[in-house]
Amino acid sequence: MLHKLLQLLDKIKPARTAWAHCDIPCGIYDPHLAQMAVNTVIRMDALIAEVKQVLPTDADTRNKMIRYVVVKEQHAEIVKHELRILWADYFKPEHLQKFPGLHDLFWNAMKTASKAKQSANPADAEALLEAVNKIAEIFWKTKDVKAARVKAPYPTGKDVVWPKI
């Protein structure tokens, strides 16, 4: 019955292609969440390094370490999730033509996110931030919005790409 209703509606108003991160479509895309999440990964790596300097013998210290690792892994997964949305729902064939390295950039960013998730190596998280920032720069170029790398207002103090609106 639903199928017949949808066929009837299609005859009344032809379907249009719609693009959005939430499949409604709302048309809202932004690499900002990926940038925030990777900064959290960087911050958790720093906090893990601080705890590693102290022998984690008491329950509170072990609990801190576990929480830092869990949050780091969750945020590395958020980076991957946000990148998948941009890659699968926002970027189109014309973007690939204009930015021929885009596919490899995304593929490598996803692999780097996995590496940052698995390790507590700050270099892995820094490489992920660089990849996400490159994607953000391309994203804003596709929208004809000027963007710049600026120091983030987070404890990491790392550069992120912000639109100049």
Phi, psi and omega in degrees: 000318178299319179301316180295320178298315179296323177297317179298314179297324180295326179288326181285313182225108182302145180292147177241151175285135180231146182233126176193155181289339185252007177062020179275310004259144177256344177075018182256119176225148179190133178282002185303316182297324177294321179294318178296317182295319180291327174295326176293320177300315179299315181296318180295322176300319179294317179293323176299317180298322178295316181292325180296337179287339178254137178294115183282072182266333181269158184298322181296318180292317177298320178298316177303312182300314180298316180297318179298317180295316180298313180296319179300314181294320178299317183285330173296323177291325175297319177303310181299318180299312181295322177294320178298320178298311180299315184292314186278328188251329184266303186291138185238170181307323180296331176290322177296323178293319182285328181234082188299338180271006187298317180300311180296324178299313178295315181301313180294323178297319179296317178295320179293323177297320177297318180295317179294328179291321185280336187247174171239032182268115180304330180296325178294317179293322178296319178296323178294317178300317179299317179296316180296321178295320177297318177297318179298319178299315179295318179307309183293327176298321180295339179262004183056039177247127177292141179222161180215153172277125179228158178291125181290149179276030181255165179302339179290327182066019181277160177285140172228163181261121180241143175287147175264092183256000000 
